């Protein structure tokens, strides 16, 4: 979604609703796959949500046609340790991504506008390290833009062997149950819908897209993709600012109609 489908102003490409209608009419399933939670994605695509499938929270929650079909949660002890370790060893702000909404530490409220762009349902608590909830992901916001360093030096060494840890842009790192990623989400969705991964097409831009790009038969990166991610894709399209996703969809529809 971000930096792939959405522009840098966080807007969908022009006339994208019409493309969604054409995909639906052609019998082609469109799937927003994002680190964003399900409730935010369904709000973003409110007019067509019932026709769409979603891979949300980087694969931890998968839904199709208004039905949640798969949810993978973190153990309470695991996410509490992630919160405490992040607070003790980084300048990052940990957030709990629960099925019903996100939970952030009270002292981080100064970043409320940033958080609510991605997490439309958000609460604050004084002691996040002892919070109890149905948590499917811990996300860490790095205001200094040093997500790769924090990943390399702090979070991956501690959690990389037992959990899925991925960098999502310059300011976010996501920690999820082991084996959970966008590729996992697409495989679960494919089993539910009867669509083989070899029949799927995916477009991405960052490291949290790597597994997804390796899962599908047709993998694309946008021109603005992180250089390290390009190795996982077979094809390339224009940047998000030049509506590269729309260009690929138009090509798919043209081939379908031949």
Residue pairs with C-beta under 8 A, 6 or more apart in sequence:
1 32
1 33
1 34
1 35
1 36
1 41
2 10
2 34
2 35
2 36
2 169
3 169
3 205
3 206
3 222
3 224
3 240
4 203
4 204
4 205
4 209
4 222
4 225
4 240
4 244
4 245
5 12
5 13
5 32
5 203
5 240
5 245
6 12
6 240
7 13
7 240
7 241
8 240
8 241
10 117
12 44
13 19
13 243
13 245
13 246
14 243
16 246
17 47
17 48
19 246
19 249
19 250
19 253
20 30
20 45
20 48
20 51
20 52
21 48
22 253
23 29
23 30
23 249
23 253
24 30
24 48
24 51
26 253
26 256
26 257
28 252
28 253
28 256
29 52
29 53
29 193
29 195
30 51
30 52
30 53
31 52
31 53
31 54
31 55
31 186
31 189
32 41
32 44
32 45
32 52
32 54
32 55
32 56
33 54
33 55
33 59
33 182
33 185
33 186
33 202
33 209
33 212
34 41
34 54
34 55
34 56
34 58
35 57
35 58
35 118
35 137
35 139
35 168
35 172
35 174
35 208
36 44
36 56
36 57
36 118
36 119
37 56
37 57
37 61
37 97
37 101
37 102
37 118
37 119
37 121
38 54
38 56
38 57
38 61
38 63
38 68
38 99
39 100
39 101
39 120
39 121
40 56
40 118
40 119
40 120
40 121
41 54
41 56
42 49
42 54
43 120
45 52
49 66
50 65
50 66
51 65
52 64
52 65
53 62
53 63
53 64
53 65
53 189
53 193
54 61
54 62
54 63
54 64
55 62
55 182
55 185
55 186
55 189
55 212
56 62
56 63
56 185
57 97
57 136
57 137
57 174
57 176
58 137
58 164
58 166
58 168
58 174
58 176
58 180
58 181
58 182
58 185
58 208
59 72
59 176
59 180
59 181
59 182
59 183
59 184
59 185
59 186
59 188
60 71
60 72
60 73
60 97
60 136
60 137
60 176
60 177
60 180
60 185
61 68
61 70
61 71
61 72
61 99
61 136
62 68
62 69
62 70
62 71
62 185
62 188
62 189
62 192
63 69
64 189
64 192
64 193
69 188
69 189
69 192
70 185
70 188
70 192
71 99
71 136
72 136
72 176
72 177
72 180
73 134
73 135
73 136
73 177
74 82
74 135
74 136
74 137
74 138
74 163
74 175
74 176
74 177
76 132
76 135
78 163
79 96
79 135
79 138
79 175
80 129
80 130
80 131
82 94
82 138
82 159
82 175
83 94
83 96
83 128
83 129
83 131
83 138
84 129
85 154
85 155
85 158
86 92
86 93
86 94
86 138
86 140
86 154
86 155
87 94
87 105
87 128
87 129
89 154
90 140
90 142
90 150
90 154
90 155
91 142
91 143
91 144
92 140
92 141
92 142
92 143
92 150
92 173
93 104
93 105
93 108
93 111
93 140
93 141
93 142
93 143
94 105
94 128
94 138
94 139
94 140
95 102
95 103
95 104
95 108
95 115
95 119
95 128
95 138
95 139
95 140
95 141
96 102
96 103
96 104
96 128
96 131
96 133
96 135
96 138
97 119
97 135
97 136
97 137
97 138
97 139
98 133
98 134
98 135
98 136
99 134
99 136
100 121
100 133
100 134
101 119
101 121
101 122
101 123
102 115
102 119
102 121
102 122
102 123
102 139
103 122
103 123
103 124
103 125
103 128
103 131
103 133
104 115
104 122
104 123
104 124
104 125
104 128
105 124
105 125
105 126
105 128
106 124
106 125
106 126
108 115
108 124
108 141
109 124
111 141
111 143
112 122
114 141
115 122
115 141
116 122
125 131
136 176
136 177
137 174
137 175
137 176
138 174
138 175
138 176
139 168
139 172
139 173
139 174
139 175
140 147
140 150
140 155
140 172
140 173
140 174
140 175
141 171
141 172
142 150
142 170
142 171
142 172
142 173
143 171
145 170
145 171
146 170
147 167
147 168
147 169
147 170
147 171
147 172
147 173
148 167
148 170
150 173
151 165
151 167
151 173
155 165
155 173
155 175
156 165
159 165
159 175
162 178
163 175
163 176
163 177
163 178
164 174
164 175
164 176
164 177
164 178
164 179
164 180
164 181
165 173
165 174
165 175
165 176
166 173
166 174
166 176
166 181
166 207
166 208
166 210
167 173
167 206
167 207
167 208
168 174
168 206
168 207
168 208
169 206
174 208
181 208
181 211
181 212
182 202
182 204
182 208
182 209
182 211
182 212
182 215
183 211
183 212
183 213
183 214
183 215
184 211
185 212
186 197
186 200
186 202
186 212
186 215
186 216
187 197
187 215
189 195
190 196
190 197
190 200
196 217
197 215
197 216
197 217
198 216
198 217
199 217
200 215
200 216
200 217
200 218
201 216
201 217
201 218
201 219
201 220
201 248
201 252
202 209
202 212
202 213
202 215
202 216
202 218
202 219
202 220
203 219
203 220
203 221
203 222
203 237
203 244
203 245
203 248
204 210
204 212
204 213
204 219
204 220
204 221
204 222
204 225
204 229
204 232
204 233
205 221
205 222
205 224
205 225
205 226
205 229
205 240
206 225
206 226
206 229
207 226
207 228
207 229
209 221
209 229
209 232
210 229
210 232
212 219
213 219
213 220
213 221
213 229
213 232
213 233
214 232
218 234
218 235
219 232
219 233
219 234
219 235
220 233
220 234
220 235
220 236
220 237
220 244
220 248
221 229
221 230
221 232
221 233
221 235
221 236
221 237
222 236
222 237
222 238
222 239
222 240
222 244
222 245
223 236
223 237
223 238
223 239
223 242
223 244
224 239
224 240
224 241
225 233
225 236
230 236
237 244
237 245
237 247
237 248
238 244
238 247
